[in-house]
Structure formats: C-alpha cells, structure tokens
Amino acid sequence: PEEDETRKNFPDTAYWEAKIVTDSNGQATVEVPLPDTTTTWRMHGKAVTTNSLVGQTDADIITSLPLIVRPVTPRFFTVGDQIELGAVLNNNTEQDMEAVVNLTATGFEEEEIPDQTVTVPANGNALVHWPVTVADVSFADLTFSAEAGEFRDATKPSFGIGPEQLIPVYRYDAPDYTSTAGILEDAGIRVEAALLPDNIDTQRGSVDVQLSASLAAALINALEAHNLDSDNQCAGYIADQLLPDVATARIITKLALDKPDLLNLLDSTIPANITKLESSQQEDGGWSWCGKSSSNPWLSAYILLTLIKAEEAGHSISDLTLRQAASYLQRQLHNSADLSNAAAANQQAFFLYILAELGHDVVADTDALFAAQRGLLDPYAKAFLLLAYNTNNHKSSNQATLLADLNEAVILSATSAHWEDAAQDFANLSSDIRGTAIIIDALARTEPDAALAPQAVNWLMAARRVAHWPSRHETAWSIFALTDWLVATQELEAAYDWQLSVNTEPIHLGSFSQANIIDNVWESIPMNELIVGDVNFFEYERGSGNGRLYYSMNLNAYLPAESVAATDHGFTVQRAYYDAACQPETETCLPLNSIKAGEQVRVMLTVIVPHNAIFTVVTDPIPAGAEAIDPDLKTTPTALAGSSERIDTPNPYYHWGWWRFDRIEYRDEAVRFYADDLPAGTYQYTYYLQANIPGEFQVMPAQAQESYFPEVFGRSDGMKFTIME
C-alpha cells in the first residue's frame, strides 16, 4: 500500500458538533469523515425546537475492510527487550486468503524483518509474529501491512506518540539522586563538585539548581486572615484562628509590608476573637474545648499563649483574664520526678514556657524537669525548655545540652531537616509539622545561626498543602515560627548580586532585593551538557550587600540498572512477582520470573519507611509485554482488585494502609502511588498484571521518593521477566 493508504488516525471520538441548525423542514445534513479505525461507531444526536420540544436518536456505522491487519505490540519498549511482535489478520470474505504480511520497522537490532506468508480462513483470522530485539533508540516506528490478491491493508499501531504513532523506548536505567545545599552569608564564592561516572545516561537526567534569598519569604504571598467560621464559638477553634492572625499582623507591621487591606481586616477580626476567648473563660481560669465542660489544661495553656502574643502585638487583654489563666496553669504543674510518661513531661515543658512568656520566673522548675525527665521529653518539648530559659533571660549549660539533643534527634537529608516524636504525642496535639515549627521558633529566638535551621525551614515550607499546612493548628504554629525566623534572620532586607557558573562558564546572573525577595531562581543543566567521567564544578558567587544567598543542587542521574544494586536512602523497596492463580491464604506461593501469555501476575511491593515521609511517590515499572490491571474499571474482577496493607503493627486501626494513598495511577509503563503523609512503618501493596505478549523483558527497579526532597529515596533491584507463548 502507498504511504497515504496506511491507517494511522485513531481518535476516540470521530466527530463532535455542539450546534447544528436544521432547515424549515427540520432536516440537516452532516458529513462526517470517518477515522481509520475499523469498528462500530455510534452516532448520537439530540435536538430541541424553539418551543422546547426535544428528541434524540442513535445510529450505528460499521467501518470494515475485507482484509484487516491488527498489530499486536506493547505500548512501550525497553532497550534490550527480546519480544515477539505480532499481527492478527482478519478475513471478512467468504473465501480463504493467502496473505503476505510485512512489518516495516525502525528501532530494532534486526536490519531486515522477513515477510510472513499465511493462509487466513474465510471469515476467520490468523496470527503471525516476528522475534525482534529492541535497539538503543528513543522511539520505534512500526508499519504493519498485508496483501492477498486484490485486498490489502496497512496500519500503524492504534496508540502511540505523534501522527506516526511512534512507540516510546526507555533505557534499562535505575534512577539515582544526590543533593546538597549551602548558604553564603557574606560576599564570596562557594564551589560544589559533581563527579559523573562514565556509564551515566547522558540522554536523561540533569543537575537542578535553586537559588533564593529567603527560604520562608514565600509565606508572605499566603498571608491572609484566618477567621474562617465566625459562627464557631469553640475556644480551641478560635485560638487556631487568632494565633496565625496575630503573627500575620505582627510581620506586616515589623517588616512594613504593603498590605493595608489585610491589616485593616486583621485589626477588626483579632479584637473580636479576643473578646470571644475572654468571655468563654471558665470560673477556674481555664478553657474547655466547647461549651461549659471541664477546663482542659493543654488547651488552656495554648489559649493563654495566644492571648499573650496578641497583647505583645498591641491588642488589649483583660488583666483579670491573664491572672486567672496563669493561676490555673500553675495549679496544673506537677513534681517533675512524678511524671511517668512522655505526654505528661511534654505538657509540663509547655506550661513552663507559657508561664515564662507571662513573666513568671520558671528557671528552678525548668531545671527540675530537665534533670528528672530529659530522656523522656520529645524534641519539641526540649525546644519549649529552650524557650523558657530564653524568655527568662537565663543562661546555663542546660541550653547547650538541649541544643545538642536536638542536633542528635534531627532527621536529615541533604536539603532538609525535621524532628519526630518517639511516639506521636496525641495528648498534646503534636505532629511532625507542629514539632518542627516549635523547634524552628526556638532556634530563631535562641540561636538563629544554627546550621540546622535553614534546612528545617526548607522542610516546613515544603510540608504545606498549597499555601497552608494540613490543619489549622499546624498552620498557626508554622506561621508563628516562620515569622519569628524572618524577623530574627532579617532575610527580607536582601540587597546583593549573584552569579552561577558551571565549569567556569557563567550561565545565570542576577540580583536579589526587597522587590524580588520571594522569588526563587531555577536552573536545570541537562546531563549531556556536563562532562562525563570527570569532575564538574558549580560555582556560586554572592556580591556584597545585606542578606543570605541560599542554594540547593539536585543531581538527577540514571545509571544502567544491571550495574547498580538496590539502594536505601530513606526508603527500602522490595518487589516480587507471583502467579495470581496461587492463593497465599491456602498454599505456599513462590516468586517467579516467567509466566505464560494470557495469565495474570500478582505484584507485591514492600516499602519500609523508617521515618515519617511527606509527599511520597512510589513508582513500579512493569514489563513491556504486560498491562497493569486497573481495579477501577467495571470489567476488572473483584479478585484482581489489589490491596494495601501495613504489616509492622498488630493494631487493627493501623492495619489497612489504603487510605494513606490519595491517588493511584495505572499507566502504560508503570503503576504509581501518591501519599501526602506516610507514617513510619512497613507497607505491602498488591496489584495485578495481565501477561499479553511473549518475550524476555527487562523490568526497571521500583522506587519510592519524597517529591520535594528527591535525595530521600530508595529503589529495588531490576529484574528480567519472561512471558512465554
């Protein structure tokens, strides 16, 4: 067949017209150029008259040929795959046909692919196939054709990329990530070196550089009033609105930001919420969550802190309210030696900090808690002790010890730092986000030059859900901590020039000032522009002037999968294939590396998460000759629906892990899982593959990674998997 006779236009919808006007007889003619798909098209029409009469009808249109070629090919290839490409010939006549079948293809190691001759029975079909090996190319171009006497057909695959329906080819690579970060506080030059191995894939990957003058300045874009529900009279809810509002008003005032409308709104909402809290104070001086139930000590301390910060911002607070609340809080203190669990010790630290903020001398009580329960305190509670000492203007060796404890407890990656409780402190509403925010606040007020602080700010900013954090409570603490950080570091006063050079060649230069303080500068250097097998030098230069220059580098590389082993840099990932017909509940199922075409494979991914992770993506590439079975399709049997299970705890509340994933995608080349929050633990994910096309396939490693911190990742081994005829 000629080139223009080759079928390659395969849209899902053949024709769409939203408005067709009939003639006076109510008739209209529509000419529809049908695509190249041989199928049954259904035309559906609806009509409405000017006086609102309606009607609709359907018509089926069958498109066919006497001889039809239907390609049998995967939706993607991997370099080195040995595969049986195929074509099904349909004979729609009453006579047998002897057909010559041709495959014209590029992207394979075979220079010539021989024609096949086959007899196709009347009103029947026949299958032909060609064994090929996938070459190291980006795309494969395939055209299948057949001729039998006066009948012929030629077609591209019904899926692919671009008008020629090209099929993508992936290299058998394993992703590898390395990151670093740094700060230039004075004029000068910092050089980072990256050694690229000889076998790195230069067709993929890059070094991604980010430059910024402030890690937290983007917070300013998200400043807004938090009076989300004026009808809610619960004291805890009001405090979660009031604390970030006070912090927002404070940063606008201290940094002279041009936000008059927002400041005017805050000047009206803050006093209103103060009045609500004052009126809801109970006779004992504390507050309950809602209504007139017993006062809650933790909530009372939190509300008292909110009122203290509002008063510091210039708002009027009743002296009686503050005195009664302080008296209530003092009555909640216990002998430090009698505290028997982390939650109680953490709460005592919080109470002491609040009393210090109110002007009370708590040094002796803080010393006692430090001496008796230092080992029991979670990191955020140690930060409260630092804040208590600092607020009382007291200095001793205890502060140095607490800072050392925080340094030991931190969970680090190359560009981020955060803290976790030994066990989540539900009694004090603790979370990784809130705890890290409290520690940032303590560092901002006691040691703003702490080396860990910028990385912690980076982590906290990345933990946002768009502009805010997962809960109002976490948002309140985070905004307050970050405003303290901005004030302490004076980052918003930046005024300097900068330049980025790679291998002595300048590639980007600019300047930071108050006008662009919230901007980030991104530069991505493709791997093929770097020196392979040698050291590459990245030079960061900061000119004179105020402010800090923050930079981070992410090396996103791809190495031949056969040359690397499974890797654990924050996740452990294991993958195994099993015959789906084997029932693990009743029999022993062994891993397999081959299966017959037409059968199903049960894929089991095990992901070990040693520390709580945020915005995690788990990607599991599949063999090119198989297809992931999407359980959301109505045609999928219930037995092949898959599951997700947490296996490291007997607690039934944590047993099922499916709810941790916000989205699961069943793609052509991989299955991908997304989780906003993934608590530390061991998870097993099960899904199924349909084995379709015979061949020997290279399956790239499965990997798990934190999206905002790519250096926190892990990958499994790669594997070879055979689908037999």
BELHU-V788560 format. One record per residue. N is the residue number from 1. RES is the residue in three letters. NEAR is the number of other ideal C-beta (glycine too) atoms within 10 Angstrom. D_LAST is the distance of its C-alpha to the last C-alpha in whole Angstrom. Layout:
BEGIN
N;RES;NEAR;D_LAST
N;RES;NEAR;D_LAST
END
This chain:
BEGIN
1;PRO;15;31
2;GLU;7;33
3;GLU;8;33
4;ASP;5;35
5;GLU;12;33
6;THR;19;29
7;ARG;22;28
8;LYS;18;28
9;ASN;15;31
10;PHE;17;29
11;PRO;9;31
12;ASP;6;31
13;THR;7;34
14;ALA;17;36
15;TYR;13;39
16;TRP;5;42
17;GLU;8;46
18;ALA;4;48
19;LYS;4;51
20;ILE;10;52
21;VAL;5;55
22;THR;11;56
23;ASP;8;59
24;SER;5;62
25;ASN;6;60
26;GLY;9;57
27;GLN;7;55
28;ALA;11;53
29;THR;7;50
30;VAL;9;47
31;GLU;5;45
32;VAL;11;42
33;PRO;7;40
34;LEU;13;36
35;PRO;18;33
36;ASP;15;30
37;THR;16;28
38;THR;20;27
39;THR;14;28
40;THR;10;31
41;TRP;16;33
42;ARG;10;36
43;MET;13;39
44;HIS;8;41
45;GLY;13;45
46;LYS;8;48
47;ALA;13;52
48;VAL;10;55
49;THR;10;59
50;THR;5;62
51;ASN;5;63
52;SER;6;60
53;LEU;8;58
54;VAL;8;54
55;GLY;10;52
56;GLN;9;48
57;THR;9;45
58;ASP;8;42
59;ALA;9;40
60;ASP;8;37
61;ILE;12;36
62;ILE;8;33
63;THR;13;32
64;SER;10;29
65;LEU;14;29
66;PRO;16;29
67;LEU;20;25
68;ILE;18;23
69;VAL;25;21
70;ARG;17;19
71;PRO;19;17
72;VAL;17;14
73;THR;25;14
74;PRO;26;15
75;ARG;14;19
76;PHE;23;20
77;PHE;29;19
78;THR;24;20
79;VAL;18;21
80;GLY;17;19
81;ASP;25;16
82;GLN;16;13
83;ILE;25;11
84;GLU;18;9
85;LEU;24;12
86;GLY;19;12
87;ALA;24;15
88;VAL;16;15
89;LEU;24;19
90;ASN;19;21
91;ASN;22;24
92;ASN;17;27
93;THR;14;29
94;GLU;7;30
95;GLN;12;29
96;ASP;14;26
97;MET;22;25
98;GLU;10;24
99;ALA;24;23
100;VAL;13;23
101;VAL;22;21
102;ASN;18;22
103;LEU;24;20
104;THR;12;23
105;ALA;18;23
106;THR;12;24
107;GLY;20;23
108;PHE;22;21
109;GLU;11;22
110;GLU;13;21
111;GLU;5;25
112;GLU;5;24
113;ILE;16;20
114;PRO;9;21
115;ASP;14;21
116;GLN;19;19
117;THR;11;20
118;VAL;16;19
119;THR;13;21
120;VAL;25;21
121;PRO;11;22
122;ALA;11;25
123;ASN;12;25
124;GLY;13;21
125;ASN;13;18
126;ALA;18;15
127;LEU;13;13
128;VAL;21;13
129;HIS;18;11
130;TRP;19;13
131;PRO;13;12
132;VAL;22;15
133;THR;15;17
134;VAL;26;19
135;ALA;15;23
136;ASP;12;26
137;VAL;16;27
138;SER;13;28
139;PHE;17;26
140;ALA;23;23
141;ASP;17;24
142;LEU;24;22
143;THR;22;23
144;PHE;28;21
145;SER;21;23
146;ALA;27;23
147;GLU;18;26
148;ALA;23;27
149;GLY;12;31
150;GLU;7;33
151;PHE;16;30
152;ARG;18;28
153;ASP;23;27
154;ALA;19;26
155;THR;26;25
156;LYS;22;24
157;PRO;22;21
158;SER;17;23
159;PHE;14;24
160;GLY;21;25
161;ILE;12;28
162;GLY;9;31
163;PRO;9;32
164;GLU;15;29
165;GLN;22;26
166;LEU;19;26
167;ILE;25;23
168;PRO;17;24
169;VAL;20;23
170;TYR;20;24
171;ARG;20;25
172;TYR;23;24
173;ASP;24;27
174;ALA;24;29
175;PRO;22;32
176;ASP;19;35
177;TYR;20;39
178;THR;15;42
179;SER;19;45
180;THR;16;49
181;ALA;19;52
182;GLY;14;56
183;ILE;17;59
184;LEU;19;62
185;GLU;12;65
186;ASP;10;67
187;ALA;13;68
188;GLY;12;65
189;ILE;11;62
190;ARG;14;59
191;VAL;10;56
192;GLU;17;53
193;ALA;9;51
194;ALA;19;47
195;LEU;11;45
196;LEU;19;42
197;PRO;12;40
198;ASP;7;39
199;ASN;11;35
200;ILE;20;35
201;ASP;18;33
202;THR;14;36
203;GLN;13;34
204;ARG;16;34
205;GLY;23;37
206;SER;17;40
207;VAL;23;43
208;ASP;16;45
209;VAL;21;49
210;GLN;17;51
211;LEU;21;54
212;SER;24;57
213;ALA;28;60
214;SER;25;60
215;LEU;27;57
216;ALA;26;59
217;ALA;23;60
218;ALA;17;57
219;LEU;24;59
220;ILE;20;62
221;ASN;9;60
222;ALA;13;59
223;LEU;22;62
224;GLU;16;63
225;ALA;18;65
226;HIS;23;63
227;ASN;18;65
228;LEU;11;62
229;ASP;11;64
230;SER;12;68
231;ASP;4;68
232;ASN;14;66
233;GLN;13;69
234;CYS;17;67
235;ALA;27;69
236;GLY;19;65
237;TYR;18;64
238;ILE;24;67
239;ALA;23;67
240;ASP;22;63
241;GLN;24;65
242;LEU;26;68
243;LEU;26;67
244;PRO;25;65
245;ASP;26;67
246;VAL;29;70
247;ALA;24;68
248;THR;28;67
249;ALA;25;71
250;ARG;21;71
251;ILE;22;69
252;ILE;19;70
253;THR;13;74
254;LYS;13;74
255;LEU;18;72
256;ALA;9;73
257;LEU;16;70
258;ASP;7;71
259;LYS;18;70
260;PRO;9;73
261;ASP;7;71
262;LEU;17;69
263;LEU;16;72
264;ASN;11;74
265;LEU;17;72
266;LEU;24;71
267;ASP;12;75
268;SER;10;75
269;THR;18;72
270;ILE;22;73
271;PRO;13;76
272;ALA;12;75
273;ASN;23;72
274;ILE;22;75
275;THR;12;77
276;LYS;19;75
277;LEU;21;74
278;GLU;16;78
279;SER;10;78
280;SER;17;75
281;GLN;23;77
282;GLN;17;78
283;GLU;9;81
284;ASP;14;80
285;GLY;21;79
286;GLY;25;75
287;TRP;26;72
288;SER;18;70
289;TRP;13;67
290;CYS;13;68
291;GLY;9;71
292;LYS;9;74
293;SER;9;72
294;SER;10;72
295;SER;20;72
296;ASN;17;69
297;PRO;18;70
298;TRP;18;67
299;LEU;18;67
300;SER;24;71
301;ALA;24;70
302;TYR;23;68
303;ILE;26;70
304;LEU;29;73
305;LEU;19;71
306;THR;26;70
307;LEU;24;74
308;ILE;19;75
309;LYS;17;73
310;ALA;23;74
311;GLU;17;78
312;GLU;12;77
313;ALA;17;76
314;GLY;12;79
315;HIS;17;79
316;SER;9;82
317;ILE;18;81
318;SER;15;83
319;ASP;9;85
320;LEU;11;85
321;THR;18;81
322;LEU;18;80
323;ARG;12;83
324;GLN;18;82
325;ALA;29;78
326;ALA;18;79
327;SER;12;81
328;TYR;21;78
329;LEU;22;76
330;GLN;15;78
331;ARG;11;78
332;GLN;15;75
333;LEU;16;75
334;HIS;14;74
335;ASN;11;75
336;SER;21;73
337;ALA;11;73
338;ASP;9;72
339;LEU;19;69
340;SER;11;66
341;ASN;13;63
342;ALA;21;61
343;ALA;20;62
344;ALA;16;65
345;ALA;23;66
346;ASN;27;64
347;GLN;23;66
348;GLN;26;69
349;ALA;27;68
350;PHE;25;68
351;PHE;25;71
352;LEU;29;73
353;TYR;27;72
354;ILE;25;73
355;LEU;23;76
356;ALA;24;76
357;GLU;18;76
358;LEU;20;78
359;GLY;12;81
360;HIS;17;81
361;ASP;11;81
362;VAL;26;78
363;VAL;17;78
364;ALA;8;79
365;ASP;21;77
366;THR;27;74
367;ASP;16;75
368;ALA;16;75
369;LEU;28;71
370;PHE;21;70
371;ALA;11;72
372;ALA;16;71
373;GLN;22;67
374;ARG;16;66
375;GLY;8;63
376;LEU;18;62
377;LEU;24;62
378;ASP;24;59
379;PRO;25;59
380;TYR;28;60
381;ALA;29;63
382;LYS;25;64
383;ALA;30;64
384;PHE;28;67
385;LEU;28;69
386;LEU;26;69
387;LEU;24;70
388;ALA;27;73
389;TYR;25;74
390;ASN;17;74
391;THR;20;76
392;ASN;19;78
393;ASN;8;79
394;HIS;16;78
395;LYS;11;77
396;SER;12;76
397;SER;7;74
398;ASN;19;72
399;GLN;17;70
400;ALA;11;69
401;THR;14;67
402;LEU;23;66
403;LEU;19;64
404;ALA;10;63
405;ASP;18;61
406;LEU;23;60
407;ASN;13;59
408;GLU;8;57
409;ALA;15;55
410;VAL;18;54
411;ILE;18;50
412;LEU;14;50
413;SER;22;47
414;ALA;19;48
415;THR;25;49
416;SER;28;50
417;ALA;24;52
418;HIS;28;52
419;TRP;23;53
420;GLU;21;52
421;ASP;23;54
422;ALA;11;53
423;ALA;11;52
424;GLN;16;53
425;ASP;21;56
426;PHE;10;56
427;ALA;13;60
428;ASN;23;61
429;LEU;15;58
430;SER;24;57
431;SER;24;53
432;ASP;24;52
433;ILE;24;53
434;ARG;23;57
435;GLY;25;57
436;THR;29;56
437;ALA;31;58
438;ILE;26;61
439;ILE;29;61
440;ILE;30;61
441;ASP;24;64
442;ALA;29;66
443;LEU;26;65
444;ALA;22;66
445;ARG;18;69
446;THR;19;70
447;GLU;18;68
448;PRO;14;66
449;ASP;11;66
450;ALA;19;63
451;ALA;11;60
452;LEU;19;58
453;ALA;22;59
454;PRO;25;58
455;GLN;23;54
456;ALA;25;55
457;VAL;28;56
458;ASN;24;53
459;TRP;26;51
460;LEU;28;53
461;MET;18;53
462;ALA;17;49
463;ALA;23;49
464;ARG;19;50
465;ARG;13;49
466;VAL;6;50
467;ALA;12;54
468;HIS;17;54
469;TRP;23;53
470;PRO;15;51
471;SER;15;54
472;ARG;17;58
473;HIS;21;59
474;GLU;24;57
475;THR;24;58
476;ALA;26;61
477;TRP;28;61
478;SER;27;59
479;ILE;26;61
480;PHE;24;64
481;ALA;27;63
482;LEU;25;62
483;THR;26;65
484;ASP;22;67
485;TRP;26;64
486;LEU;23;65
487;VAL;17;69
488;ALA;17;69
489;THR;21;67
490;GLN;14;69
491;GLU;23;65
492;LEU;22;67
493;GLU;15;69
494;ALA;22;67
495;ALA;16;69
496;TYR;19;67
497;ASP;16;65
498;TRP;20;62
499;GLN;17;60
500;LEU;19;56
501;SER;17;55
502;VAL;20;52
503;ASN;15;53
504;THR;7;57
505;GLU;8;56
506;PRO;11;57
507;ILE;15;54
508;HIS;15;56
509;LEU;13;59
510;GLY;12;61
511;SER;15;63
512;PHE;27;64
513;SER;15;66
514;GLN;17;67
515;ALA;10;66
516;ASN;15;62
517;ILE;21;62
518;ILE;16;59
519;ASP;14;57
520;ASN;15;54
521;VAL;17;53
522;TRP;10;50
523;GLU;16;49
524;SER;12;45
525;ILE;22;45
526;PRO;12;42
527;MET;19;40
528;ASN;12;40
529;GLU;15;44
530;LEU;20;45
531;ILE;13;45
532;VAL;15;42
533;GLY;10;43
534;ASP;11;46
535;VAL;10;48
536;ASN;18;49
537;PHE;13;52
538;PHE;22;52
539;GLU;17;56
540;TYR;22;58
541;GLU;18;61
542;ARG;24;64
543;GLY;16;67
544;SER;10;70
545;GLY;16;71
546;ASN;15;70
547;GLY;22;67
548;ARG;20;63
549;LEU;24;61
550;TYR;23;57
551;TYR;22;54
552;SER;22;51
553;MET;21;48
554;ASN;20;44
555;LEU;25;42
556;ASN;18;38
557;ALA;21;36
558;TYR;20;33
559;LEU;17;32
560;PRO;16;29
561;ALA;22;27
562;GLU;13;26
563;SER;11;30
564;VAL;17;31
565;ALA;11;31
566;ALA;17;31
567;THR;20;34
568;ASP;13;37
569;HIS;18;39
570;GLY;20;40
571;PHE;23;37
572;THR;18;34
573;VAL;24;31
574;GLN;15;28
575;ARG;22;24
576;ALA;16;22
577;TYR;20;18
578;TYR;19;18
579;ASP;16;16
580;ALA;21;18
581;ALA;11;18
582;CYS;13;20
583;GLN;11;24
584;PRO;11;26
585;GLU;5;29
586;THR;7;28
587;GLU;8;26
588;THR;6;25
589;CYS;17;22
590;LEU;9;21
591;PRO;11;20
592;LEU;15;16
593;ASN;12;14
594;SER;13;11
595;ILE;22;9
596;LYS;12;6
597;ALA;16;6
598;GLY;10;9
599;GLU;14;11
600;GLN;19;14
601;VAL;24;15
602;ARG;21;19
603;VAL;23;21
604;MET;17;24
605;LEU;21;26
606;THR;16;30
607;VAL;27;33
608;ILE;17;36
609;VAL;22;39
610;PRO;14;42
611;HIS;15;44
612;ASN;19;44
613;ALA;23;43
614;ILE;23;43
615;PHE;18;41
616;THR;24;38
617;VAL;17;34
618;VAL;24;31
619;THR;21;28
620;ASP;24;25
621;PRO;24;22
622;ILE;25;19
623;PRO;29;15
624;ALA;28;15
625;GLY;24;12
626;ALA;24;13
627;GLU;18;16
628;ALA;23;19
629;ILE;22;20
630;ASP;18;24
631;PRO;16;26
632;ASP;8;29
633;LEU;8;27
634;LYS;4;28
635;THR;6;25
636;THR;14;23
637;PRO;10;24
638;THR;6;27
639;ALA;9;24
640;LEU;17;22
641;ALA;14;26
642;GLY;19;26
643;SER;13;29
644;SER;19;31
645;GLU;13;34
646;ARG;19;36
647;ILE;14;36
648;ASP;13;39
649;THR;12;42
650;PRO;7;43
651;ASN;8;45
652;PRO;7;43
653;TYR;7;45
654;TYR;14;42
655;HIS;11;39
656;TRP;12;37
657;GLY;21;37
658;TRP;13;35
659;TRP;8;39
660;ARG;20;39
661;PHE;17;36
662;ASP;11;38
663;ARG;10;34
664;ILE;20;31
665;GLU;13;29
666;TYR;17;25
667;ARG;15;24
668;ASP;14;22
669;GLU;19;21
670;ALA;19;23
671;VAL;24;25
672;ARG;16;28
673;PHE;23;31
674;TYR;17;35
675;ALA;24;38
676;ASP;15;42
677;ASP;16;43
678;LEU;24;41
679;PRO;18;43
680;ALA;13;43
681;GLY;17;40
682;THR;16;37
683;TYR;24;34
684;GLN;16;31
685;TYR;23;28
686;THR;17;25
687;TYR;24;23
688;TYR;23;19
689;LEU;24;16
690;GLN;16;14
691;ALA;23;10
692;ASN;17;9
693;ILE;22;8
694;PRO;21;6
695;GLY;25;8
696;GLU;19;11
697;PHE;26;14
698;GLN;23;17
699;VAL;25;19
700;MET;25;23
701;PRO;24;25
702;ALA;27;26
703;GLN;24;30
704;ALA;28;33
705;GLN;24;36
706;GLU;21;40
707;SER;13;40
708;TYR;17;43
709;PHE;25;43
710;PRO;21;40
711;GLU;21;41
712;VAL;25;41
713;PHE;22;37
714;GLY;23;34
715;ARG;27;31
716;SER;24;28
717;ASP;17;26
718;GLY;23;23
719;MET;19;20
720;LYS;16;17
721;PHE;22;13
722;THR;17;10
723;ILE;25;7
724;MET;12;4
725;GLU;10;0
END
